[in-house]
Amino acid sequence: RKEVEQDPGPFNVPEGATVAFNCTYSNSASQSFFWYRQDCRKEPKLLMSVYSSGNEDGRFTAQLNRASQYISLLIRDSKLSDSATYLCVVNINYKLSFGAGTTVTVRA
Amino acid sequence: NAGVTQTPKFQVLKTGQSMTLQCAQDMNHNSMYWYRQDPGMGLRLIYYSASEGTTDKGEVPNGYNVSRLNKREFSLRLESAAPSQTSVYFCASSESGGVNEQFFGPGTRLTVL
């Protein structure tokens, strides 16, 4: 079983829509959690860290459910520039494990 | 401030050839990493260096070697390239292990024929 699993999508949404997706992780000892964004043929970049209490960064909201071992990301008022692959990342023993990514395409 | 740089950007090798991928960071980070990314697989850790002078195996180390030349530079060597090593290779760095944000280089696209 992969340590981090994501729905690969693609999620194809119109501008202005809300889109949400989850990832699950298998190791209950995971210490910290992140969402990275990767544009086509580019390197991953940190989008946001995920805190136990949930956190927002502008139009992006991340939630962590330790009991069920999943992390979610919600994007409100989608923009064309939000089109990317979103990587769920889990810190296990000071090393990062990456999900394969969820692809989001925002159409005009 | 260049961040993390990698050379080369693209490379084509024949089976059995060797090559070294170079990585350098100018952020004074302690930890450096090498990943490979394959379709549908996510990034997989090949080797990492928690601090200058140390290196450790990651998830997929077979067929690779690394050198932490100094605090700035971390190289990845393929001694005898195989088609299964066709991939995109990313170098990353962070202040210290896993708890901090990792900054990635632009990647090296390697094809082994």
Backbone of each chain as ProteinMPNN parsed JSONL, in Angstrom:
{"seq_chain_A": "RKEVEQDPGPFNVPEGATVAFNCTYSNSASQSFFWYRQDCRKEPKLLMSVYSSGNEDGRFTAQLNRASQYISLLIRDSKLSDSATYLCVVNINYKLSFGAGTTVTVRA", "coords_chain_A": {"N_chain_A": [[0.851, -1.203, 0.0], [0.57, 2.209, -0.861], [2.175, 4.939, 0.818], [1.018, 7.449, 0.749], [-1.953, 8.349, -0.714], [-3.768, 9.575, -3.491], [-6.624, 10.817, -5.245], [-6.324, 10.797, -8.642], [-7.701, 12.467, -10.368], [-8.605, 13.778, -13.602], [-9.837, 16.876, -12.195], [-12.115, 18.848, -13.619], [-13.095, 22.033, -13.836], [-15.278, 24.953, -13.975], [-14.282, 28.416, -14.19], [-14.472, 30.201, -11.147], [-15.754, 28.27, -9.734], [-16.0, 25.97, -6.919], [-13.687, 23.623, -5.793], [-12.798, 20.508, -4.392], [-10.682, 18.13, -2.837], [-9.26, 15.073, -1.578], [-6.613, 13.455, 0.302], [-5.244, 10.381, 1.455], [-3.346, 8.939, 4.115], [-1.089, 6.425, 5.269], [0.492, 5.969, 7.503], [0.237, 6.274, 10.836], [1.969, 7.603, 12.461], [2.797, 9.856, 11.225], [4.073, 13.142, 11.01], [3.911, 15.799, 10.108], [2.268, 17.82, 7.603], [1.607, 18.691, 4.211], [0.6, 20.643, 1.363], [1.705, 20.687, -1.888], [2.225, 22.416, -4.96], [2.356, 21.679, -8.402], [3.204, 22.775, -11.485], [2.792, 22.087, -15.007], [5.503, 20.273, -16.186], [7.245, 21.51, -14.479], [8.998, 22.303, -11.363], [7.941, 21.072, -8.09], [6.256, 23.228, -5.757], [5.858, 24.664, -2.533], [2.563, 24.96, -1.448], [0.904, 25.194, 0.842], [1.214, 24.607, 4.359], [-0.325, 22.129, 6.477], [-2.322, 22.297, 9.22], [-3.318, 20.967, 12.42], [-5.645, 22.161, 13.321], [-6.808, 23.035, 11.069], [-6.483, 25.261, 8.294], [-6.408, 28.373, 6.504], [-5.516, 29.955, 3.436], [-5.966, 32.586, 1.816], [-7.873, 31.835, -0.925], [-7.675, 29.177, -0.5], [-8.209, 26.312, 1.462], [-7.151, 24.111, 3.93], [-7.55, 20.983, 5.51], [-7.072, 18.724, 8.219], [-7.541, 15.443, 9.226], [-6.81, 13.528, 11.675], [-7.759, 11.222, 12.916], [-9.071, 9.745, 10.956], [-7.117, 9.736, 9.14], [-6.74, 11.471, 6.867], [-6.261, 14.175, 4.552], [-7.419, 17.251, 3.364], [-8.008, 19.492, 0.612], [-9.377, 22.527, -0.339], [-10.458, 24.625, -2.88], [-11.602, 27.769, -3.419], [-13.626, 29.891, -5.557], [-12.367, 29.429, -8.137], [-9.563, 30.089, -10.227], [-8.193, 30.538, -13.545], [-5.465, 30.307, -13.335], [-5.154, 28.501, -11.308], [-4.975, 26.015, -12.344], [-3.28, 23.06, -12.239], [-1.176, 20.445, -10.852], [-1.79, 19.038, -7.746], [0.015, 18.147, -4.988], [-0.059, 15.931, -2.35], [1.589, 15.808, 0.699], [3.463, 14.148, 3.134], [5.141, 14.14, 6.194], [7.243, 11.789, 7.396], [9.105, 10.512, 9.867], [11.039, 12.549, 9.496], [11.421, 12.543, 6.773], [10.028, 13.265, 3.6], [7.04, 12.025, 2.175], [5.474, 11.683, -0.886], [2.324, 12.062, -2.475], [0.896, 10.926, -5.601], [-0.394, 12.944, -6.86], [-3.091, 15.233, -7.639], [-4.811, 16.289, -10.383], [-5.942, 19.405, -11.447], [-7.986, 21.207, -13.574], [-8.911, 24.306, -14.627], [-11.419, 25.828, -16.42], [-12.277, 28.384, -18.79]], "CA_chain_A": [[0.0, 0.0, 0.0], [1.328, 3.442, -0.901], [2.068, 5.705, 2.058], [0.13, 8.585, 0.507], [-2.773, 8.068, -1.904], [-4.618, 10.677, -3.939], [-7.431, 10.672, -6.452], [-5.543, 11.512, -9.662], [-8.528, 13.36, -11.163], [-8.564, 15.235, -13.409], [-11.007, 17.653, -11.851], [-12.268, 19.867, -14.651], [-14.102, 22.91, -13.252], [-15.332, 26.287, -14.583], [-13.835, 29.546, -13.363], [-15.403, 30.623, -10.109], [-16.29, 27.11, -9.001], [-15.264, 25.426, -5.777], [-13.255, 22.244, -6.015], [-12.192, 19.952, -3.184], [-10.201, 16.764, -2.985], [-8.62, 14.538, -0.383], [-5.625, 12.398, 0.202], [-5.162, 9.549, 2.654], [-1.996, 8.495, 4.436], [-1.201, 5.128, 5.942], [1.313, 5.889, 8.707], [-0.353, 7.112, 11.88], [3.036, 8.357, 13.123], [3.144, 11.016, 10.4], [4.292, 14.251, 11.93], [3.457, 17.064, 9.55], [1.537, 17.612, 6.356], [1.742, 19.837, 3.316], [0.172, 20.604, -0.032], [2.586, 21.314, -2.86], [1.634, 22.616, -6.279], [3.309, 21.452, -9.48], [2.749, 23.12, -12.828], [3.246, 21.135, -16.013], [6.916, 20.254, -16.519], [7.968, 22.393, -13.551], [9.267, 21.691, -10.073], [6.939, 21.307, -7.055], [6.462, 24.363, -4.849], [4.966, 24.599, -1.385], [1.338, 25.751, -1.465], [0.611, 25.507, 2.241], [1.294, 23.565, 5.377], [-1.64, 21.749, 6.984], [-2.261, 22.232, 10.676], [-4.376, 20.137, 13.011], [-6.871, 22.943, 13.496], [-7.242, 23.512, 9.767], [-5.969, 26.588, 8.028], [-6.771, 29.008, 5.228], [-4.594, 30.9, 2.832], [-6.739, 33.19, 0.726], [-8.961, 31.002, -1.448], [-7.328, 27.785, -0.243], [-8.437, 25.832, 2.822], [-6.653, 22.754, 4.157], [-8.032, 20.356, 6.735], [-6.414, 17.477, 8.593], [-8.319, 14.555, 10.092], [-5.846, 12.505, 12.113], [-8.455, 9.981, 13.285], [-9.344, 9.014, 9.714], [-5.872, 9.796, 8.369], [-6.838, 12.098, 5.566], [-6.021, 15.613, 4.436], [-8.217, 17.779, 2.255], [-7.721, 20.838, 0.097], [-10.525, 23.137, -0.991], [-10.136, 25.854, -3.591], [-12.813, 28.555, -3.697], [-13.544, 30.899, -6.614], [-11.237, 28.952, -8.944], [-9.01, 30.914, -11.297], [-7.484, 29.779, -14.582], [-4.109, 30.086, -12.849], [-5.128, 27.394, -10.337], [-4.767, 24.767, -13.079], [-1.992, 22.499, -11.811], [-1.284, 19.205, -10.099], [-1.618, 19.304, -6.32], [0.671, 17.01, -4.366], [-0.229, 15.761, -0.913], [2.919, 15.442, 1.189], [3.426, 13.774, 4.543], [6.458, 13.995, 6.823], [7.346, 10.583, 8.227], [10.491, 10.368, 10.337], [11.851, 13.623, 8.927], [11.494, 12.446, 5.316], [8.737, 13.548, 2.992], [6.433, 11.089, 1.228], [4.62, 12.435, -1.808], [1.315, 11.421, -3.285], [1.122, 11.039, -7.046], [-0.946, 14.218, -7.315], [-4.442, 15.413, -8.169], [-4.765, 17.308, -11.435], [-7.086, 20.312, -11.529], [-8.017, 22.072, -14.756], [-9.961, 25.326, -14.542], [-11.73, 26.29, -17.78], [-12.918, 29.708, -18.879]], "C_chain_A": [[0.879, 1.242, 0.0], [1.12, 4.199, 0.408], [1.103, 6.872, 1.934], [-0.634, 8.324, -0.78], [-3.677, 9.247, -2.205], [-5.446, 10.237, -5.12], [-6.716, 11.46, -7.553], [-6.336, 12.537, -10.446], [-8.526, 12.895, -12.627], [-9.907, 15.808, -12.956], [-11.046, 18.823, -12.84], [-13.399, 20.79, -14.219], [-14.109, 24.253, -13.97], [-14.747, 27.32, -13.629], [-14.903, 29.908, -12.352], [-15.97, 29.48, -9.285], [-15.431, 26.797, -7.781], [-14.907, 23.974, -6.089], [-12.555, 21.755, -4.748], [-11.766, 18.518, -3.45], [-9.394, 16.385, -1.751], [-7.382, 13.742, -0.719], [-5.633, 11.624, 1.509], [-3.715, 9.119, 2.866], [-2.088, 7.292, 5.371], [-0.476, 5.084, 7.287], [0.779, 6.844, 9.771], [0.688, 7.933, 12.626], [3.466, 9.585, 12.327], [3.103, 12.281, 11.242], [3.796, 15.589, 11.402], [3.023, 16.849, 8.104], [1.573, 18.888, 5.525], [0.949, 19.585, 2.039], [1.216, 21.368, -0.853], [1.822, 21.442, -4.166], [2.728, 22.38, -7.321], [2.657, 21.797, -10.809], [3.4, 22.177, -13.824], [4.73, 21.327, -16.331], [7.747, 21.235, -15.674], [8.217, 21.65, -12.241], [8.116, 21.934, -9.102], [7.313, 22.522, -6.214], [5.442, 24.276, -3.729], [3.769, 25.516, -1.59], [0.989, 26.172, -0.043], [0.894, 24.311, 3.133], [-0.114, 23.286, 5.883], [-1.527, 21.553, 8.482], [-3.475, 21.496, 11.221], [-5.706, 20.866, 13.108], [-7.464, 23.382, 12.169], [-6.732, 24.921, 9.533], [-6.351, 27.054, 6.631], [-5.627, 29.879, 4.752], [-5.303, 31.473, 1.616], [-7.882, 32.285, 0.319], [-8.742, 29.518, -1.152], [-7.545, 27.45, 1.238], [-7.968, 24.393, 2.927], [-7.184, 22.254, 5.483], [-7.268, 19.062, 6.957], [-7.338, 16.702, 9.514], [-7.406, 13.403, 10.489], [-6.541, 11.173, 12.404], [-8.684, 9.11, 12.052], [-8.152, 9.042, 8.766], [-6.104, 10.301, 6.952], [-6.65, 13.605, 5.689], [-6.858, 16.097, 3.257], [-7.709, 19.162, 1.851], [-8.955, 21.315, -0.644], [-10.076, 24.442, -1.625], [-11.452, 26.549, -3.912], [-12.57, 29.515, -4.851], [-12.355, 30.597, -7.55], [-10.86, 29.935, -10.042], [-8.324, 30.021, -12.337], [-6.08, 29.403, -14.106], [-4.007, 28.995, -11.777], [-4.929, 26.051, -11.026], [-3.357, 24.257, -12.806], [-2.251, 21.111, -11.249], [-0.944, 19.5, -8.653], [-1.127, 18.03, -5.636], [0.441, 17.032, -2.859], [1.086, 15.204, -0.362], [2.859, 15.24, 2.693], [4.85, 13.586, 5.043], [6.43, 12.782, 7.745], [8.813, 10.421, 8.59], [11.45, 11.307, 9.605], [12.143, 13.446, 7.453], [10.093, 12.65, 4.756], [8.32, 12.416, 2.071], [5.402, 11.843, 0.412], [3.547, 11.538, -2.4], [1.597, 11.667, -4.761], [0.485, 12.3, -7.638], [-2.371, 14.136, -7.811], [-4.39, 16.558, -9.17], [-6.07, 18.091, -11.472], [-6.93, 21.162, -12.782], [-9.192, 23.021, -14.611], [-10.175, 25.89, -15.936], [-12.472, 27.616, -17.74], [-14.41, 29.577, -19.153]], "O_chain_A": [[1.831, 1.325, 0.775], [0.058, 4.126, 1.027], [0.444, 7.242, 2.906], [-0.027, 8.099, -1.827], [-4.273, 9.841, -1.307], [-5.026, 9.386, -5.904], [-6.522, 12.667, -7.414], [-5.754, 13.389, -11.117], [-8.448, 11.689, -12.863], [-10.969, 15.285, -13.296], [-10.143, 19.658, -12.887], [-14.558, 20.377, -14.231], [-13.087, 24.668, -14.516], [-14.722, 27.118, -12.415], [-16.093, 29.919, -12.665], [-16.598, 29.706, -8.25], [-14.31, 27.283, -7.633], [-15.733, 23.208, -6.585], [-11.811, 22.502, -4.112], [-12.418, 17.79, -4.199], [-8.919, 17.235, -0.997], [-7.135, 13.4, -1.875], [-5.993, 12.165, 2.554], [-2.959, 8.955, 1.909], [-3.029, 7.159, 6.152], [-0.797, 4.244, 8.128], [0.858, 8.064, 9.625], [0.335, 8.863, 13.351], [4.403, 10.279, 12.719], [2.215, 12.464, 12.075], [3.311, 16.419, 12.17], [3.359, 15.847, 7.473], [1.568, 20.0, 6.052], [0.666, 18.44, 1.688], [1.557, 22.513, -0.56], [0.897, 20.679, -4.441], [3.867, 22.814, -7.156], [1.672, 21.176, -11.206], [4.418, 21.549, -13.534], [5.154, 22.421, -16.703], [8.796, 21.717, -16.1], [7.728, 20.541, -12.028], [7.378, 22.906, -9.266], [8.486, 22.814, -5.985], [4.301, 23.867, -3.945], [3.931, 26.703, -1.871], [0.804, 27.356, 0.239], [0.82, 23.16, 2.705], [-1.003, 24.124, 5.731], [-0.732, 20.741, 8.955], [-4.517, 21.413, 10.571], [-6.768, 20.254, 12.991], [-8.51, 24.03, 12.142], [-6.568, 25.69, 10.481], [-6.581, 26.259, 5.719], [-4.878, 30.456, 5.541], [-5.244, 30.908, 0.524], [-8.766, 31.996, 1.126], [-9.571, 28.69, -1.533], [-7.13, 28.188, 2.132], [-8.341, 23.551, 2.11], [-7.26, 23.001, 6.459], [-6.869, 18.389, 6.007], [-7.86, 17.256, 10.481], [-7.246, 12.433, 9.748], [-5.967, 10.111, 12.161], [-8.512, 7.892, 12.099], [-8.191, 8.428, 7.7], [-5.724, 9.659, 5.973], [-6.843, 14.21, 6.744], [-6.978, 15.394, 2.253], [-7.081, 19.881, 2.628], [-9.511, 20.597, -1.474], [-9.403, 25.258, -0.995], [-12.311, 25.989, -4.593], [-11.431, 29.912, -5.098], [-11.459, 31.425, -7.717], [-11.718, 30.53, -10.693], [-7.929, 28.893, -12.039], [-5.57, 28.33, -14.427], [-2.906, 28.61, -11.383], [-4.731, 25.041, -10.35], [-2.37, 24.93, -13.102], [-3.394, 20.657, -11.179], [0.069, 20.137, -8.364], [-1.769, 16.982, -5.7], [0.714, 18.026, -2.187], [1.629, 14.239, -0.901], [2.285, 16.045, 3.426], [5.667, 12.943, 4.384], [5.699, 12.747, 8.735], [9.659, 10.216, 7.72], [12.524, 10.903, 9.159], [13.02, 14.123, 6.917], [9.102, 12.253, 5.368], [9.122, 11.906, 1.289], [4.56, 12.555, 0.958], [3.816, 10.398, -2.779], [2.424, 12.504, -5.122], [0.781, 12.68, -8.771], [-2.807, 13.111, -8.336], [-3.972, 17.666, -8.835], [-7.157, 17.515, -11.523], [-5.88, 21.759, -13.018], [-10.337, 22.587, -14.485], [-9.235, 26.374, -16.567], [-13.192, 27.923, -16.79], [-15.108, 30.586, -19.259]]}, "seq_chain_B": "NAGVTQTPKFQVLKTGQSMTLQCAQDMNHNSMYWYRQDPGMGLRLIYYSASEGTTDKGEVPNGYNVSRLNKREFSLRLESAAPSQTSVYFCASSESGGVNEQFFGPGTRLTVL", "coords_chain_B": {"N_chain_B": [[19.565, 35.735, -6.11], [19.685, 32.41, -6.582], [18.523, 30.081, -5.609], [17.843, 26.727, -5.862], [19.837, 25.037, -8.081], [20.223, 22.987, -10.991], [22.111, 20.857, -13.066], [22.646, 18.707, -15.902], [19.847, 20.159, -17.784], [18.543, 18.525, -19.583], [19.161, 15.198, -20.745], [20.388, 12.551, -22.713], [21.15, 9.206, -22.609], [22.951, 6.211, -23.437], [22.285, 2.777, -22.739], [24.232, 1.557, -20.084], [26.051, 3.634, -20.039], [27.618, 6.193, -18.03], [26.878, 8.92, -15.79], [26.869, 12.106, -14.101], [24.67, 13.963, -12.147], [24.364, 17.306, -11.297], [23.87, 19.397, -8.45], [23.163, 22.391, -6.752], [22.792, 24.659, -3.993], [21.975, 27.885, -2.729], [21.052, 28.77, -0.315], [21.996, 28.276, 2.156], [21.191, 25.906, 3.313], [20.859, 22.997, 5.408], [20.045, 20.391, 4.752], [19.775, 18.167, 1.983], [18.357, 16.667, -0.986], [17.649, 14.004, -3.291], [15.311, 13.206, -5.725], [13.252, 11.1, -7.797], [10.849, 11.363, -10.396], [8.175, 9.741, -11.743], [5.597, 8.983, -14.13], [2.414, 8.795, -12.596], [3.485, 7.877, -10.223], [4.34, 9.651, -8.307], [6.756, 11.635, -6.443], [9.749, 10.021, -5.604], [12.039, 9.28, -3.082], [15.484, 9.158, -3.543], [18.159, 9.388, -2.494], [19.335, 11.094, 0.442], [20.777, 13.875, 2.234], [21.24, 14.68, 5.364], [22.825, 16.492, 6.648], [25.889, 18.305, 6.079], [28.419, 16.098, 5.125], [27.088, 13.76, 5.675], [25.223, 11.042, 4.28], [22.305, 9.256, 3.232], [20.346, 6.38, 2.362], [17.366, 6.491, 0.437], [14.082, 5.697, -0.626], [14.421, 4.434, -3.128], [17.26, 3.578, -3.846], [18.889, 1.927, -5.43], [21.288, 1.498, -7.967], [22.254, 4.023, -7.993], [24.531, 6.547, -6.796], [25.695, 8.952, -4.391], [27.174, 12.16, -3.623], [27.972, 14.373, -1.102], [29.344, 17.144, -1.581], [30.063, 19.538, -0.384], [28.574, 22.009, 1.784], [26.905, 23.303, 0.011], [26.626, 21.726, -2.321], [25.376, 18.789, -3.92], [25.661, 15.826, -5.419], [24.452, 13.444, -7.859], [25.077, 10.238, -9.016], [24.944, 8.079, -11.781], [26.095, 5.014, -12.357], [26.016, 2.951, -14.278], [23.914, 3.302, -16.588], [20.455, 2.416, -16.953], [17.509, 1.553, -18.872], [15.317, 1.668, -17.123], [15.883, 3.767, -15.509], [15.143, 6.013, -16.77], [13.639, 9.056, -16.336], [12.385, 11.932, -14.519], [14.496, 13.922, -12.674], [14.725, 15.428, -9.567], [16.347, 17.743, -7.508], [16.423, 18.834, -4.127], [16.311, 21.114, -1.329], [16.42, 21.849, 2.192], [16.057, 23.644, 5.302], [16.372, 21.927, 7.488], [15.748, 18.447, 8.273], [12.712, 17.086, 6.975], [10.604, 18.633, 8.451], [10.635, 21.186, 7.607], [9.926, 23.44, 4.85], [10.646, 22.202, 1.614], [12.736, 23.184, -1.007], [12.796, 23.085, -4.452], [14.852, 22.215, -7.265], [14.904, 22.919, -10.871], [14.776, 20.506, -12.209], [15.999, 17.561, -13.973], [15.679, 16.094, -17.042], [15.956, 12.886, -17.931], [16.739, 10.491, -20.326], [17.182, 7.141, -21.007], [18.417, 5.082, -23.397]], "CA_chain_B": [[19.413, 34.502, -5.311], [19.254, 31.419, -7.563], [17.781, 28.988, -4.994], [18.417, 25.42, -6.17], [20.129, 24.886, -9.506], [20.562, 21.639, -11.416], [22.624, 20.675, -14.424], [22.036, 19.434, -17.018], [18.378, 20.167, -17.818], [18.142, 17.37, -20.383], [20.271, 14.299, -21.058], [20.064, 11.256, -23.303], [22.249, 8.264, -22.433], [22.767, 4.836, -23.891], [22.4, 1.792, -21.665], [25.598, 1.273, -19.679], [26.845, 4.852, -19.861], [27.541, 6.801, -16.697], [26.817, 10.371, -15.76], [26.644, 12.725, -12.801], [23.774, 15.109, -12.099], [24.871, 18.264, -10.321], [22.873, 20.217, -7.752], [23.741, 23.359, -5.815], [21.826, 25.577, -3.387], [22.634, 29.059, -2.156], [20.207, 29.212, 0.79], [22.663, 27.841, 3.381], [20.401, 24.834, 3.9], [21.614, 21.844, 5.898], [19.611, 19.115, 4.183], [19.577, 18.117, 0.528], [17.636, 15.459, -1.379], [17.448, 13.663, -4.692], [14.082, 12.478, -6.016], [12.864, 10.863, -9.171], [9.403, 11.449, -10.606], [7.684, 8.961, -12.868], [4.134, 9.146, -14.265], [1.558, 8.001, -11.728], [4.198, 7.33, -9.063], [4.744, 10.65, -7.325], [8.199, 11.752, -6.234], [10.318, 9.001, -4.731], [13.332, 9.706, -2.567], [16.585, 8.272, -3.923], [19.129, 9.576, -1.426], [19.303, 12.395, 1.061], [21.896, 14.251, 3.084], [20.647, 15.483, 6.439], [23.757, 17.586, 6.924], [27.161, 18.138, 5.375], [29.21, 14.965, 5.605], [26.282, 12.542, 5.849], [24.278, 10.67, 3.234], [21.519, 8.077, 3.581], [19.492, 5.866, 1.29], [15.938, 6.727, 0.486], [13.197, 4.596, -1.004], [14.842, 3.755, -4.357], [18.665, 3.939, -4.045], [19.671, 0.993, -6.251], [21.761, 2.005, -9.249], [22.677, 5.418, -7.808], [25.41, 6.949, -5.704], [25.65, 10.397, -4.175], [28.278, 12.797, -2.905], [27.718, 15.724, -0.562], [30.674, 17.698, -1.812], [30.177, 20.578, 0.637], [27.218, 22.337, 2.224], [26.128, 23.797, -1.129], [26.522, 20.86, -3.493], [24.976, 17.387, -3.695], [25.6, 15.257, -6.766], [23.874, 12.104, -8.025], [25.785, 9.549, -10.082], [24.48, 6.813, -12.341], [27.331, 4.345, -12.798], [25.739, 2.187, -15.49], [22.518, 3.663, -16.777], [19.519, 1.42, -17.469], [16.264, 2.198, -19.328], [14.418, 1.89, -15.982], [16.268, 5.02, -14.864], [14.527, 7.12, -17.498], [12.803, 9.727, -15.348], [12.737, 13.317, -14.213], [15.206, 13.943, -11.397], [14.668, 16.71, -8.863], [17.122, 17.985, -6.304], [15.736, 19.749, -3.226], [17.028, 21.414, -0.102], [15.631, 22.428, 3.276], [16.876, 24.057, 6.451], [16.703, 20.689, 8.177], [14.91, 17.379, 7.774], [11.288, 17.033, 6.719], [9.611, 19.53, 9.037], [10.679, 22.468, 6.912], [9.645, 23.47, 3.419], [11.71, 21.841, 0.699], [12.818, 23.98, -2.221], [13.209, 22.177, -5.526], [15.452, 22.697, -8.497], [14.02, 22.821, -12.038], [14.703, 19.134, -12.697], [16.774, 17.037, -15.104], [14.922, 15.08, -17.772], [16.922, 11.897, -18.393], [16.26, 9.366, -21.119], [18.19, 6.1, -21.225], [17.979, 4.268, -24.544]], "C_chain_B": [[18.849, 33.399, -6.184], [18.424, 30.329, -6.931], [18.524, 27.674, -5.216], [18.615, 25.319, -7.678], [20.553, 23.456, -9.795], [21.134, 21.685, -12.816], [22.857, 19.192, -14.675], [20.524, 19.474, -16.904], [17.842, 18.959, -18.564], [19.375, 16.498, -20.642], [19.719, 13.023, -21.676], [21.309, 10.383, -23.172], [21.929, 6.961, -23.125], [22.933, 3.919, -22.683], [23.874, 1.51, -21.382], [26.473, 2.498, -19.498], [26.677, 5.376, -18.44], [27.408, 8.31, -16.832], [26.565, 10.846, -14.332], [25.719, 13.92, -12.968], [24.248, 16.014, -10.965], [23.736, 19.074, -9.716], [23.603, 21.154, -6.796], [22.635, 24.259, -5.274], [22.586, 26.707, -2.696], [21.846, 29.618, -0.978], [20.782, 28.807, 2.151], [21.865, 26.747, 4.106], [21.282, 23.67, 4.327], [21.308, 20.569, 5.127], [19.39, 19.219, 2.683], [19.08, 16.739, 0.143], [17.716, 15.267, -2.893], [16.196, 12.803, -4.81], [14.043, 12.117, -7.499], [11.344, 10.894, -9.256], [9.039, 10.727, -11.877], [6.17, 9.098, -12.935], [3.378, 8.223, -13.326], [2.204, 7.522, -10.44], [4.443, 8.375, -7.984], [6.251, 10.726, -7.233], [8.654, 10.667, -5.274], [11.741, 9.399, -4.363], [14.403, 8.686, -2.923], [17.622, 8.237, -2.809], [18.89, 10.934, -0.787], [20.549, 12.595, 1.917], [21.345, 15.185, 4.151], [21.536, 16.674, 6.794], [25.045, 17.299, 6.171], [27.93, 16.976, 5.983], [28.423, 13.697, 5.825], [25.411, 12.307, 4.623], [23.562, 9.396, 3.659], [20.647, 7.676, 2.414], [18.046, 6.265, 1.532], [15.178, 5.487, 0.077], [13.732, 3.772, -2.169], [16.317, 4.034, -4.675], [19.436, 3.085, -5.054], [20.017, 1.594, -7.606], [22.272, 3.429, -9.183], [23.709, 5.523, -6.697], [25.36, 8.459, -5.584], [26.921, 10.852, -3.482], [27.818, 14.146, -2.398], [29.08, 16.408, -0.535], [31.025, 18.751, -0.774], [28.75, 20.967, 1.012], [26.336, 22.728, 1.048], [25.771, 22.729, -2.142], [26.256, 19.396, -3.128], [24.794, 16.772, -5.072], [25.049, 13.833, -6.737], [24.557, 11.442, -9.209], [25.083, 8.261, -10.469], [25.704, 6.131, -12.92], [27.148, 3.601, -14.112], [24.252, 2.32, -15.78], [21.707, 2.527, -17.401], [18.247, 2.135, -17.92], [15.284, 2.489, -18.186], [14.748, 3.174, -15.223], [15.838, 6.248, -15.678], [13.49, 7.77, -16.584], [13.122, 11.213, -15.341], [13.322, 13.339, -12.809], [15.165, 15.358, -10.819], [15.603, 16.671, -7.659], [16.341, 18.967, -5.442], [16.618, 20.027, -2.02], [16.057, 21.966, 0.926], [16.556, 22.784, 4.423], [17.315, 22.843, 7.25], [15.689, 19.666, 7.723], [13.432, 17.668, 7.836], [10.344, 18.069, 7.263], [9.56, 20.871, 8.318], [10.32, 22.319, 5.448], [10.875, 23.024, 2.64], [11.597, 22.698, -0.549], [13.439, 23.11, -3.302], [13.928, 22.924, -6.641], [14.527, 22.435, -9.663], [13.941, 21.428, -12.644], [15.646, 18.842, -13.852], [15.944, 15.933, -15.742], [15.909, 14.122, -18.435], [16.221, 10.794, -19.151], [17.416, 8.403, -21.316], [17.678, 5.156, -22.305], [18.543, 2.853, -24.464]], "O_chain_B": [[17.662, 33.425, -6.509], [17.661, 29.679, -7.646], [19.678, 27.523, -4.814], [17.675, 25.495, -8.453], [21.164, 22.794, -8.955], [20.687, 22.468, -13.653], [23.234, 18.475, -13.749], [19.97, 18.863, -15.99], [16.791, 18.427, -18.207], [20.492, 17.005, -20.745], [18.711, 12.484, -21.221], [22.399, 10.784, -23.581], [20.765, 6.646, -23.368], [23.634, 4.252, -21.727], [24.662, 1.261, -22.295], [27.529, 2.416, -18.87], [25.717, 5.042, -17.745], [27.775, 8.897, -17.85], [26.11, 10.086, -13.476], [25.946, 14.782, -13.817], [24.496, 15.569, -9.845], [22.76, 19.396, -10.393], [24.546, 20.75, -6.116], [21.677, 24.584, -5.975], [23.677, 26.515, -2.159], [21.953, 30.805, -0.669], [20.127, 28.976, 3.179], [21.863, 26.67, 5.334], [22.308, 23.386, 3.708], [22.201, 19.76, 4.875], [18.886, 20.223, 2.179], [19.337, 15.758, 0.842], [17.833, 16.223, -3.659], [16.035, 11.811, -4.1], [14.704, 12.738, -8.332], [10.645, 10.507, -8.321], [9.53, 11.055, -12.957], [5.523, 9.308, -11.909], [3.654, 7.025, -13.259], [1.562, 6.838, -9.642], [4.729, 8.012, -6.843], [6.951, 9.952, -7.886], [8.014, 10.424, -4.25], [12.535, 9.799, -5.214], [14.255, 7.496, -2.644], [17.92, 7.18, -2.255], [18.307, 11.823, -1.408], [21.26, 11.654, 2.27], [21.023, 16.34, 3.872], [21.046, 17.73, 7.192], [25.262, 16.188, 5.688], [28.073, 16.882, 7.202], [29.005, 12.656, 6.129], [24.921, 13.252, 4.005], [24.131, 8.557, 4.358], [20.259, 8.503, 1.588], [17.579, 6.36, 2.667], [15.575, 4.366, 0.393], [13.534, 2.558, -2.213], [16.602, 4.671, -5.689], [20.52, 3.475, -5.489], [19.154, 2.129, -8.302], [22.681, 3.99, -10.2], [23.752, 4.7, -5.782], [25.03, 9.162, -6.539], [27.637, 10.072, -2.854], [27.329, 14.972, -3.169], [29.854, 16.262, 0.411], [32.173, 18.836, -0.338], [27.806, 20.302, 0.586], [25.126, 22.501, 1.089], [24.715, 22.809, -2.769], [26.821, 18.85, -2.179], [23.884, 17.148, -5.81], [25.162, 13.12, -5.739], [24.612, 12.021, -10.293], [24.683, 7.464, -9.62], [26.29, 6.627, -13.883], [28.035, 3.62, -14.965], [23.437, 1.546, -15.278], [22.195, 1.784, -18.252], [17.932, 3.209, -17.409], [14.509, 3.442, -18.263], [13.965, 3.614, -14.382], [16.139, 7.383, -15.307], [12.569, 7.103, -16.114], [14.005, 11.684, -16.058], [12.713, 12.832, -11.867], [15.515, 16.336, -11.479], [15.64, 15.7, -6.903], [15.664, 19.846, -5.974], [17.549, 19.277, -1.726], [14.998, 22.488, 0.577], [17.684, 22.297, 4.51], [18.476, 22.732, 7.644], [14.849, 19.967, 6.876], [12.976, 18.432, 8.687], [9.351, 18.379, 6.605], [8.571, 21.599, 8.405], [10.395, 21.231, 4.877], [12.0, 23.411, 2.957], [10.506, 22.912, -1.078], [14.475, 22.48, -3.092], [13.653, 24.091, -6.92], [13.482, 21.806, -9.497], [13.107, 21.192, -13.518], [16.04, 19.734, -14.604], [15.556, 14.967, -15.085], [16.609, 14.491, -19.377], [15.232, 10.23, -18.683], [18.5, 8.8, -21.741], [16.639, 4.515, -22.146], [18.279, 2.033, -25.342]]}, "name": "protein", "num_of_chains": 2, "seq": "RKEVEQDPGPFNVPEGATVAFNCTYSNSASQSFFWYRQDCRKEPKLLMSVYSSGNEDGRFTAQLNRASQYISLLIRDSKLSDSATYLCVVNINYKLSFGAGTTVTVRANAGVTQTPKFQVLKTGQSMTLQCAQDMNHNSMYWYRQDPGMGLRLIYYSASEGTTDKGEVPNGYNVSRLNKREFSLRLESAAPSQTSVYFCASSESGGVNEQFFGPGTRLTVL"}
